[in-house]
Amino acid sequence: MAGNRESSSGTVAGENCTPRARGGRDGWRQMTSDGRHLVGVDVGGTKILALVVTGAGEVVARHKAATQSGAPMAEQIATAIDGALADAGLSVDDIAGIGVAMPGSVDSATGYLVTVPNLEVDDLRLVDTLRARYPVPVEVGNDVNLGTLAECWLGAGQNAHTVVGMFVGTGIGGGVVIDGRLRTGPEDLGGEIGHMVLMVDGPECGCGNLGCFEALASRTAMERDIRAAIEGGRESSVAHYAGDDERIKSGALADALDDGDEVVTEVMTRAAHYLAQGMLTIRHLLDPDMIILGGGVAEACGDFLLPKIEAEVRADRMKGSRDTMRVALSELADDAVALGAAALVDATITDRPVYEMGAARAAAVEEEAESVDYPAIDGVAFGSVTIGGESLEHDIHIRADGSVRKRKKKWARRDYGTSHVLGPRELKRALKGDPELLIIGVGFDRMVRLADEGAEMLRERGVRWKMLPTPNAARAWNEAEGPKALVLHVTC
């Protein structure tokens, strides 16, 4: 989601903002309850993405354009907003407000930009230009903070009250949500987890301090250590995957890990250790319900990083009264920041915490589930399943929204050494859309089993499940009513 976001992640209009002297906010309250839409805009170094969303978070239109060097930034943002509205068939009269996410620091009292790294911005007060152009509330916040807010609204952090987002890309950005509200602090430095000092007098950080978290565990730090190893005479396949790029991108790291590259595996294992230690520091400071790991590195390499991080966090020798904090990968990918911008303006208008927005989303999902046209399974044979007349020669998931996906067995193989075990990592993806029932087809020879931690996750989420031989699972799927999902193993 925010994989190439820089580390200046601390500021959004949130807990510490004050009403601005332009009529105040009170006249704007509850405007989203009249059915109007919201606009969220994600401004990055390479692209600007604008979404039109309902108050329940349903995306009804999106407009993406390349960021233009030298062009007025407010005009580029306005063009994206107008394009999204046109794609949705709406006008500005149909929207309740506009949220804009920017990389860097934002003054929560004014909406003015403080610092904007790696992005050409001609006017740090561009919010005034946007407010003059659009007769609705316009709010501006930091991109990574808003990505965290979106995860609490629609993603991995739903139903959690205290959430910390940790997004690993060029730097390490973060966000803090407590009791459904962003916390930014009186200096708008809340959430700057990338600049926690983990190693006194350690490597120099881009901010100028020594030993910062992101100087140890960001993609930039990983690349530094990989290049140092190569320059020291060690061989690595990562250069092949990086090609002519000046940077070693997250995808190249993932490809090298899949190859079993010794240098990259060593560097990424050390980064996982630093990430876990950073999480323990956060745990001991805030005791959050959840830490969400996102960004380009997590999206590309999460299957490698997360088990190592979770194991180290669980081994924390400073025990609390119970072991409940969860570590999860982000779920919203490229839309997260723009959705968070929409959530920001909704929170400003209605003054409601994000979990109340989540309740609206849950009601909408339930209503949508009642009208889902789930695909029927025509038949199964050893090695294949037929859906809608199409024969698929691989295991499948059918999600709560009715979409059919190929089962990715690599998660089970990496976690358990076999594809015959279902664990939380795979189940999490199968359960997107929040079904009430999960049907598991365990194979013709009943080889598939549910890991203990997988069963615990299902219980925590309140999902009923049935484990049946594959032919029986297919029949049960066709007969089941209500929101449902399926994992189907088509061989042994």
PyMOL commands that set and color helices and strands:
alter all, ss='L'
color gray80, all
select helices_A, chain A and resi 26-28+31-34+73-88+92-94+126-133+143-154+193-195+213-217+219-231+238-242+250-258+262-286+296-314+333-350+354-370+410-416+424-430+452-461+470-479
alter helices_A, ss='H'
color red, helices_A
select strands_A, chain A and resi 37-43+47-53+59-66+95-102+105-106+113-115+138-142+162-168+172-178+181-182+290-294+326-329+377-381+384-387+390-392+396-398+404-406+421-422+437-441+449-450+464-468+484-488
alter strands_A, ss='S'
color yellow, strands_A
deselect
rebuild
show_as cartoon
